[in-house]
Amino acid sequence: MTEANKRYRALFLDSLAVEQGLSPNTVEAYGRDLKRYLSFLAANGVSLLKAPPSAITTFLTAMKEEGLSPRSYSRALVAIRRFYLYLRREKIIDHSPASLLEMPKFLKRLPEILSLDEVEAFLAAPDGSTPLGMRDRAMLETLYATGLRVTELVSLELKDLNFQVGYLTVFGKGSKERIVPLGENALILLKGYLDTARPAILKKRESNHLFITARGGPMTRQNFWILTKEYALRSGINAEKVKPHALRHSFATHILERGADLRFVQVMLGHADIATTQIYTHLNTERLKALHGKHHPRG
């Protein structure tokens, strides 16, 4: 790897961390992928700044043959794409050789989503007459209303909820802050939870966390995962569809189906790159094709 390429790589990784707020783990992973790519170019006498698209595909094919997993393959391609976009933005190159490369079809795994009827059954599964049931209904409704990641949900503190204007302050990946509006149903359930259920669960104990367990500690991803599986069974939904981000994926898909702008969805979900959000447009296309095939007389 040449000194110039090392410098480009270092500057790019700095921009990911400082300007885009990506997590240290993601930046480190991108760094490893790019180190392998740059070493490959150097070993084959190919210039980074003049590499053709075939150089990238040859590198990825070689990595795949060495046993690179589909997930790692996908990440490596994303890292290379973003690296060349950075070089173009900095006017180091005129065009990106990765611009026309698409994700292989086997990598385009569309997320499972719930239908509207399944969402209604899922949200209604907790027993709203008990303090813990009120908590769980408020959590599920908040997830579907906002599209939060489960980690973001369980990390919420009381100070992050603003009832007056109806929004949450969320700290996502890379500690990036975003403001997320809440729907009316979520606000009603959250108010009921805070007014009666939460004090009953805490029993005079204190906590800064918005959602707490029966022991008074903060809700965890593991606790929440157990609860969602229980409510999936209770509501009769296929357990395979109810994964940790099922309501997040359903939120994004359902509001896009109703005409929401992709940029709005990107902001709500906290995606640094709109390309990540675009998977939901692919999902909509697949759903429309399935509906057409099922209901059209010549489908």
GUZA-228204 format. One record per residue (C-alpha): residue in one letter; x, y, z; chain; residue number from 1. Coordinates in Angstrom, 3 decimals, always signed. Layout:
BEGIN
   residu         c1         c2         c3   chaine   num
        A          X          Y          Z        A   NUM
...
This chain:
BEGIN
   residu         c1         c2         c3   chaine   num
        M     +0.000     +0.000     +0.000        A     1
        T     +1.487     +3.371     -1.006        A     2
        E     +1.897     +6.225     +1.458        A     3
        A     -0.628     +8.290     -0.520        A     4
        N     -3.220     +5.502     -0.284        A     5
        K     -2.577     +5.154     +3.461        A     6
        R     -3.217     +8.883     +3.826        A     7
        Y     -6.428     +8.766     +1.761        A     8
        R     -7.655     +5.839     +3.830        A     9
        A     -6.869     +7.556     +7.133        A    10
        L     -8.588    +10.789     +6.095        A    11
        F    -11.652     +8.866     +4.906        A    12
        L    -11.944     +6.948     +8.173        A    13
        D    -11.593    +10.192    +10.128        A    14
        S    -14.459    +11.687     +8.116        A    15
        L    -16.673     +8.679     +8.909        A    16
        A    -16.046     +9.079    +12.620        A    17
        V    -16.114    +12.872    +12.898        A    18
        E    -18.494    +14.061    +10.172        A    19
        Q    -20.868    +11.110     +9.906        A    20
        G    -20.694     +9.880    +13.485        A    21
        L    -20.295     +6.195    +12.659        A    22
        S    -19.494     +3.903    +15.569        A    23
        P    -15.848     +2.972    +16.271        A    24
        N    -16.620     -0.674    +15.414        A    25
        T    -18.039     +0.258    +12.003        A    26
        V    -15.103     +2.566    +11.219        A    27
        E    -12.655     -0.150    +12.237        A    28
        A    -14.424     -2.728    +10.047        A    29
        Y    -14.384     -0.374     +7.042        A    30
        G    -10.710     +0.253     +7.696        A    31
        R     -9.927     -3.464     +7.574        A    32
        D    -11.891     -3.904     +4.342        A    33
        L    -10.086     -1.000     +2.679        A    34
        K     -6.665     -2.186     +3.846        A    35
        R     -7.314     -5.520     +2.116        A    36
        Y     -8.570     -3.781     -1.024        A    37
        L     -5.613     -1.402     -1.230        A    38
        S     -3.170     -4.262     -0.635        A    39
        F     -4.883     -6.193     -3.442        A    40
        L     -4.511     -3.237     -5.829        A    41
        A     -0.846     -2.826     -4.916        A    42
        A     -0.151     -6.540     -5.411        A    43
        N     -1.695     -6.403     -8.875        A    44
        G     -0.083     -3.131     -9.955        A    45
        V     -3.400     -1.256    -10.151        A    46
        S     -3.618     +2.425     -9.213        A    47
        L     -6.332     +3.322     -6.674        A    48
        L     -7.144     +6.507     -8.576        A    49
        K     -7.372     +4.778    -11.959        A    50
        A     -8.856     +1.423    -10.957        A    51
        P    -11.593     +0.140    -13.317        A    52
        P    -14.811     -1.433    -11.984        A    53
        S    -13.396     -4.853    -12.877        A    54
        A    -10.661     -4.390    -10.254        A    55
        I    -13.320     -4.115     -7.534        A    56
        T    -15.305     -7.121     -8.754        A    57
        T    -12.109     -9.178     -9.069        A    58
        F    -11.146     -8.277     -5.493        A    59
        L    -14.590     -9.166     -4.128        A    60
        T    -14.671    -12.421     -6.056        A    61
        A    -11.277    -13.347     -4.619        A    62
        M    -12.526    -12.543     -1.103        A    63
        K    -15.624    -14.641     -1.660        A    64
        E    -13.516    -17.587     -2.830        A    65
        E    -11.469    -17.272     +0.366        A    66
        G    -14.655    -17.812     +2.369        A    67
        L    -15.839    -14.247     +2.982        A    68
        S    -19.374    -14.386     +4.401        A    69
        P    -22.234    -12.646     +2.521        A    70
        R    -22.453    -10.071     +5.320        A    71
        S    -18.719     -9.294     +5.128        A    72
        Y    -18.885     -9.225     +1.317        A    73
        S    -21.681     -6.671     +1.499        A    74
        R    -19.827     -4.515     +4.018        A    75
        A    -16.638     -4.571     +1.930        A    76
        L    -18.533     -3.368     -1.129        A    77
        V    -20.178     -0.589     +0.885        A    78
        A    -16.785     +0.457     +2.289        A    79
        I    -15.246     +0.646     -1.198        A    80
        R    -18.220     +2.552     -2.582        A    81
        R    -18.106     +5.110     +0.212        A    82
        F    -14.340     +5.449     -0.078        A    83
        Y    -14.561     +6.335     -3.767        A    84
        L    -17.435     +8.737     -3.113        A    85
        Y    -15.229    +10.453     -0.553        A    86
        L    -12.352    +10.700     -3.058        A    87
        R    -14.718    +12.172     -5.630        A    88
        R    -16.161    +14.653     -3.137        A    89
        E    -12.634    +15.781     -2.286        A    90
        K    -11.955    +16.166     -6.049        A    91
        I     -9.171    +13.577     -5.925        A    92
        I    -10.900    +11.574     -8.690        A    93
        D    -13.423    +12.583    -11.347        A    94
        H    -15.701     +9.563    -11.111        A    95
        S    -16.161     +6.479     -8.975        A    96
        P    -15.491     +3.052    -10.513        A    97
        A    -17.918     +1.619     -7.934        A    98
        S    -20.890     +3.791     -8.927        A    99
        L    -22.442     +1.225    -11.265        A   100
        L    -21.802     -1.817     -9.086        A   101
        E    -24.938     -3.263     -7.504        A   102
        M    -25.323     -5.472     -4.501        A   103
        P    -25.545     -9.120     -5.599        A   104
        K    -29.096    -10.444     -5.443        A   105
        F    -28.195    -13.027     -2.842        A   106
        L    -27.263    -10.174     -0.489        A   107
        K    -30.519     -8.289     -0.872        A   108
        R    -32.296     -9.993     +1.993        A   109
        L    -35.489     -8.096     +2.559        A   110
        P    -36.552     -7.756     +6.187        A   111
        E    -39.626     -9.516     +7.496        A   112
        I    -42.487     -7.148     +8.180        A   113
        L    -45.869     -7.515     +9.818        A   114
        S    -49.141     -6.791     +8.066        A   115
        L    -51.396     -4.098     +9.501        A   116
        D    -53.642     -6.755    +11.049        A   117
        E    -50.627     -8.471    +12.607        A   118
        V    -49.387     -5.164    +14.005        A   119
        E    -52.805     -4.505    +15.577        A   120
        A    -52.855     -7.974    +17.157        A   121
        F    -49.270     -7.630    +18.368        A   122
        L    -49.802     -4.205    +19.944        A   123
        A    -52.951     -5.424    +21.692        A   124
        A    -51.323     -8.582    +23.117        A   125
        P    -50.085     -7.136    +26.475        A   126
        D    -52.646     -7.022    +29.302        A   127
        G    -53.300     -3.307    +29.685        A   128
        S    -54.962     -3.790    +33.090        A   129
        T    -51.644     -4.561    +34.838        A   130
        P    -48.650     -2.247    +35.411        A   131
        L    -46.257     -4.491    +33.461        A   132
        G    -48.792     -4.893    +30.657        A   133
        M    -49.190     -1.100    +30.468        A   134
        R    -45.423     -0.780    +30.244        A   135
        D    -45.210     -3.347    +27.466        A   136
        R    -48.046     -1.778    +25.470        A   137
        A    -46.333     +1.613    +25.749        A   138
        M    -43.015     +0.133    +24.575        A   139
        L    -44.497     -1.683    +21.580        A   140
        E    -46.595     +1.308    +20.547        A   141
        T    -43.566     +3.610    +20.835        A   142
        L    -41.518     +1.284    +18.621        A   143
        Y    -44.164     +1.185    +15.908        A   144
        A    -44.822     +4.939    +16.152        A   145
        T    -41.180     +5.920    +15.789        A   146
        G    -39.222     +3.129    +14.100        A   147
        L    -36.585     +3.180    +16.854        A   148
        R    -33.975     +0.463    +17.157        A   149
        V    -34.566     -1.748    +20.201        A   150
        T    -31.284     -0.548    +21.731        A   151
        E    -32.453     +3.053    +21.332        A   152
        L    -35.788     +2.238    +22.955        A   153
        V    -34.368     +0.556    +26.057        A   154
        S    -31.741     +3.321    +26.419        A   155
        L    -34.348     +6.094    +26.689        A   156
        E    -34.340     +8.189    +29.858        A   157
        L    -37.145    +10.289    +31.323        A   158
        K    -35.465    +13.481    +30.121        A   159
        D    -35.613    +12.232    +26.522        A   160
        L    -39.418    +12.405    +26.437        A   161
        N    -41.073    +15.775    +25.762        A   162
        F    -44.845    +15.563    +26.225        A   163
        Q    -45.475    +19.227    +25.438        A   164
        V    -44.447    +18.971    +21.812        A   165
        G    -44.749    +15.185    +21.510        A   166
        Y    -41.279    +13.990    +20.584        A   167
        L    -38.363    +11.869    +21.774        A   168
        T    -34.694    +12.800    +21.773        A   169
        V    -32.867     +9.696    +20.596        A   170
        F    -29.159     +8.892    +20.581        A   171
        G    -28.488     +6.451    +17.771        A   172
        K    -25.419     +4.809    +16.267        A   173
        G    -22.255     +6.819    +16.761        A   174
        S    -24.053     +8.821    +19.511        A   175
        K    -25.805    +10.863    +16.833        A   176
        E    -28.777    +12.741    +18.256        A   177
        R    -32.089    +12.981    +16.428        A   178
        I    -35.568    +14.240    +17.252        A   179
        V    -38.365    +11.736    +16.616        A   180
        P    -42.074    +12.697    +16.751        A   181
        L    -44.523    +10.455    +18.600        A   182
        G    -48.007     +9.516    +17.443        A   183
        E    -51.107    +10.272    +19.496        A   184
        N    -51.637     +6.646    +20.558        A   185
        A    -48.052     +6.345    +21.765        A   186
        L    -48.364     +9.569    +23.771        A   187
        I    -51.576     +8.384    +25.446        A   188
        L    -50.054     +5.021    +26.401        A   189
        L    -46.816     +6.609    +27.599        A   190
        K    -48.731     +9.044    +29.793        A   191
        G    -50.761     +6.238    +31.342        A   192
        Y    -47.601     +4.245    +31.951        A   193
        L    -45.781     +7.164    +33.576        A   194
        D    -48.752     +8.263    +35.688        A   195
        T    -49.723     +4.906    +37.173        A   196
        A    -47.806     +1.838    +35.951        A   197
        R    -44.226     +3.044    +36.350        A   198
        P    -44.674     +4.214    +39.984        A   199
        A    -46.380     +0.896    +40.778        A   200
        I    -43.462     -1.057    +39.285        A   201
        L    -40.785     +1.046    +40.999        A   202
        K    -42.440     +0.935    +44.466        A   203
        K    -40.699     +4.118    +45.665        A   204
        R    -37.398     +3.135    +44.074        A   205
        E    -35.783     +5.670    +41.749        A   206
        S    -34.595     +5.372    +38.157        A   207
        N    -33.740     +7.764    +35.333        A   208
        H    -34.636     +5.153    +32.731        A   209
        L    -37.960     +5.486    +30.964        A   210
        F    -38.700     +1.766    +30.777        A   211
        I    -37.870     -0.346    +33.824        A   212
        T    -38.158     -4.013    +34.806        A   213
        A    -40.139     -5.520    +37.679        A   214
        R    -36.971     -5.284    +39.786        A   215
        G    -36.651     -1.576    +39.147        A   216
        G    -33.657     -1.838    +36.815        A   217
        P    -33.481     -0.631    +33.216        A   218
        M    -35.118     -2.739    +30.514        A   219
        T    -32.554     -4.624    +28.416        A   220
        R    -32.555     -5.911    +24.843        A   221
        Q    -32.653     -9.472    +26.154        A   222
        N    -35.645     -8.794    +28.415        A   223
        F    -37.490     -7.067    +25.612        A   224
        W    -36.727     -9.900    +23.172        A   225
        I    -38.256    -12.445    +25.575        A   226
        L    -41.359    -10.260    +25.908        A   227
        T    -41.833     -9.852    +22.163        A   228
        K    -41.609    -13.607    +21.605        A   229
        E    -44.267    -14.134    +24.279        A   230
        Y    -46.590    -11.565    +22.711        A   231
        A    -46.060    -13.023    +19.244        A   232
        L    -47.255    -16.400    +20.514        A   233
        R    -50.150    -14.794    +22.357        A   234
        S    -51.305    -12.910    +19.247        A   235
        G    -50.940    -15.923    +16.926        A   236
        I    -48.242    -14.361    +14.705        A   237
        N    -45.576    -16.516    +13.067        A   238
        A    -42.660    -16.298    +15.509        A   239
        E    -40.169    -16.197    +12.594        A   240
        K    -41.548    -12.804    +11.570        A   241
        V    -41.227    -11.265    +15.020        A   242
        K    -37.541    -10.434    +15.238        A   243
        P    -36.109     -7.545    +17.327        A   244
        H    -36.602     -4.993    +14.529        A   245
        A    -39.954     -6.305    +13.232        A   246
        L    -41.853     -3.178    +14.273        A   247
        R    -39.061     -0.906    +12.966        A   248
        H    -39.221     -2.545     +9.534        A   249
        S    -43.025     -2.505     +9.581        A   250
        F    -43.077     +1.185    +10.538        A   251
        A    -40.810     +2.123     +7.615        A   252
        T    -42.690     +0.018     +5.079        A   253
        H    -46.165     +1.114     +6.135        A   254
        I    -45.457     +4.853     +6.068        A   255
        L    -43.707     +4.579     +2.697        A   256
        E    -46.757     +2.762     +1.355        A   257
        R    -48.810     +5.750     +2.442        A   258
        G    -46.692     +8.261     +0.569        A   259
        A    -44.001     +9.300     +3.067        A   260
        D    -40.850    +10.790     +1.551        A   261
        L    -37.785     +8.536     +1.628        A   262
        R    -35.682    +11.315     +3.181        A   263
        F    -38.198    +11.640     +6.028        A   264
        V    -37.977     +7.902     +6.674        A   265
        Q    -34.170     +8.106     +6.593        A   266
        V    -34.205    +10.787     +9.299        A   267
        M    -36.742     +8.906    +11.424        A   268
        L    -34.727     +5.693    +11.279        A   269
        G    -31.409     +7.454    +11.898        A   270
        H    -29.702     +6.092     +8.777        A   271
        A    -26.455     +7.884     +7.899        A   272
        D    -26.799     +6.851     +4.245        A   273
        I    -30.068     +6.937     +2.314        A   274
        A    -28.925     +3.815     +0.452        A   275
        T    -29.658     +1.904     +3.664        A   276
        T    -33.218     +3.248     +3.702        A   277
        Q    -33.789     +2.297     +0.071        A   278
        I    -34.167     -1.368     +1.001        A   279
        Y    -37.720     -0.480     +2.025        A   280
        T    -38.511     +0.731     -1.481        A   281
        H    -37.354     -2.677     -2.754        A   282
        L    -39.579     -4.284     -0.159        A   283
        N    -42.566     -2.252     -1.356        A   284
        T    -41.873     -3.333     -4.930        A   285
        E    -41.768     -6.998     -3.925        A   286
        R    -45.016     -6.639     -1.966        A   287
        L    -46.746     -4.953     -4.901        A   288
        K    -45.601     -7.721     -7.250        A   289
        A    -46.889    -10.356     -4.852        A   290
        L    -50.254     -8.607     -4.526        A   291
        H    -50.512     -8.235     -8.304        A   292
        G    -49.772    -11.915     -8.818        A   293
        K    -52.333    -12.904     -6.211        A   294
        H    -55.222    -10.649     -7.210        A   295
        H    -54.827     -9.776    -10.895        A   296
        P    -56.723    -12.148    -13.239        A   297
        R    -53.630    -12.454    -15.413        A   298
        G    -51.091    -12.086    -12.614        A   299
